[in-house]
């Protein structure tokens, strides 16, 4: 009798689990459909509403091309700077003991904690006409606010935690035993990094670069504040989309938005490939 009760109880549990699974899957599919698929469908519909020729005209508009190049330039600069900074910061935090380590870690996380708009305002208050650094920048003929250097600086600021935050857990898990053994055997610092450290962190580094790239391409808040919205000069793709939308050029705005969507899809594919390779390497 007790055995029969156990079987009935297990059957009820299995049925309950199946019901919960179906509910969770249904809710997830509905959420994805409402939050992702429907907006994508609307975007494609509006982008092609006036026909393929109108779409191509919006895509190949000179202002769109300049905005695209500025977006790619700022993204490339941010990725390069943050890759170097991320590796150095992660190496320093995980391989050395020093006072202020936790404070340094907190500083790295600041862009996660404050609004990008606030970051843009801070740069204006620093490098703008009323900022303390304005006279120094003017003396060496470098313009930050309402210029390309300001956009690059703002993009770097909002993205610099991504790579270091991917590397720190990996380096912590790796420990220092292998590096210390190699150092005792006379290996140089660069050789230790190249032969021992880098193979452990390469997938995390690539993943961080992908995240940094995605964040940099879509940055709006800080860039919007510091750019001045100078069409053809300081407008990135997100800012160009905003201008087209405010001018009620909805078809053109959605057409330009499709460029960002395509780049996002490419980045998503790269991320999935990196995750797959990392899992295969860990097996």
C-alpha positions, -999 to 999 in steps of 0.1 A, spaced: 0 0 0 28 24 9 46 16 -23 14 24 -43 11 57 -24 47 66 -32 40 59 -69 9 80 -69 27 108 -51 56 107 -76 31 107 -105 14 138 -90 48 155 -86 57 147 -122 24 160 -135 28 191 -114 63 196 -128 51 193 -164 23 218 -157 48 243 -142 72 237 -171 44 244 -197 34 275 -179 70 289 -176 77 281 -213 44 298 -224 51 329 -203 87 331 -217 75 327 -253 48 354 -248 73 377 -232 98 373 -260 71 377 -286 58 410 -270 92 425 -261 113 413 -290 95 398 -320 67 424 -322 90 454 -320 113 438 -347 83 432 -369 72 468 -365 107 481 -373 109 460 -405 74 471 -415 81 508 -411 116 506 -426 102 491 -458 68 509 -458 78 533 -486 95 506 -507 130 493 -512 143 524 -530 133 547 -501 150 523 -477 182 524 -497 180 561 -499 178 564 -461 206 539 -456 230 555 -481 222 591 -471 255 610 -465 244 619 -429 237 582 -422 271 572 -436 289 598 -415 269 587 -384 278 551 -391 315 558 -394 315 579 -362 297 551 -344 323 525 -356 352 549 -348 340 555 -312 333 518 -308 367 508 -321 384 533 -298 364 522 -268 372 485 -274 409 491 -279 413 513 -248 391 491 -226 408 459 -237 442 473 -226 427 488 -194 406 457 -187 436 433 -189 458 455 -168 431 462 -142 421 425 -139 457 415 -137 465 440 -110 434 432 -89 438 394 -90 476 390 -90 488 416 -64 480 425 -29 479 463 -21 460 488 -2 430 503 -19 422 471 -40 386 472 -30 384 509 -37 398 504 -72 372 477 -78 345 501 -67 358 528 -91 357 504 -120 320 497 -113 310 534 -113 297 534 -149 273 507 -138 260 528 -110 254 562 -125 233 573 -154 251 579 -187 234 613 -189 251 622 -157 285 611 -171 279 634 -201 271 663 -179 303 656 -159 324 658 -190 307 691 -200 314 705 -165 350 694 -169 359 702 -205 332 727 -214 336 765 -214 329 766 -176 350 736 -168 384 737 -151 401 718 -179 388 740 -207 417 765 -208 443 736 -208 425 719 -237 422 752 -256 459 759 -251 468 726 -269 441 731 -294 420 701 -284 382 704 -284 363 678 -263 328 690 -259 306 690 -291 334 673 -309 345 637 -318 370 634 -289 342 640 -265 321 613 -280 350 588 -279 357 598 -243 321 593 -233 319 559 -250 350 547 -233 337 558 -199 304 540 -202 320 508 -214 352 504 -196 340 480 -168 328 453 -192 361 436 -201 377 438 -167 346 424 -151 347 394 -174 384 387 -166 385 392 -129 364 361 -120 384 339 -144 418 351 -130 406 347 -95 396 311 -102 429 304 -119 450 315 -89 487 323 -90 504 289 -86 512 284 -122 526 320 -127 547 317 -95 561 283 -107 570 298 -141 586 328 -124 608 306 -102 619 288 -133 631 321 -148 603 329 -172 598 366 -180 566 384 -172 555 387 -208 562 350 -214 542 340 -183 513 361 -196 515 347 -231 520 310 -222 501 306 -190 477 334 -183 463 343 -217 452 307 -227 430 308 -195 414 341 -202 412 343 -240 375 333 -242 365 356 -213 384 384 -230 367 378 -263 333 377 -246 341 410 -228 351 426 -261 318 415 -277 298 430 -247 319 462 -249 313 465 -286 275 460 -282 273 486 -254 294 511 -273 274 509 -305 241 515 -287 253 542 -264 229 572 -264 228 591 -230 263 603 -225 270 608 -262 237 628 -266 247 652 -239 283 658 -250 278 657 -288 258 688 -294 238 670 -321 257 684 -349 244 666 -380 272 651 -401 298 659 -374 290 646 -340 259 624 -346 263 587 -340 237 563 -354 214 564 -323 215 602 -323 208 602 -361 178 579 -355 165 603 -328 167 633 -352 149 616 -380 122 605 -356 118 640 -342 114 653 -378 86 627 -383 106 609 -409 95 575 -394 104 554 -424 140 568 -426 143 565 -388 134 528 -388 155 522 -418 186 536 -400 176 516 -369 178 485 -389 215 490 -393 219 489 -355 197 458 -354 218 440 -381 250 449 -361 233 436 -329 224 403 -346 260 399 -358 273 406 -323 248 381 -308 259 354 -333 296 361 -323 287 359 -286 270 325 -291 300 312 -311 323 324 -283 302 307 -256 301 275 -276 339 275 -281 345 283 -244 323 254 -234 340 231 -258 374 242 -245 363 236 -209 352 201 -215 
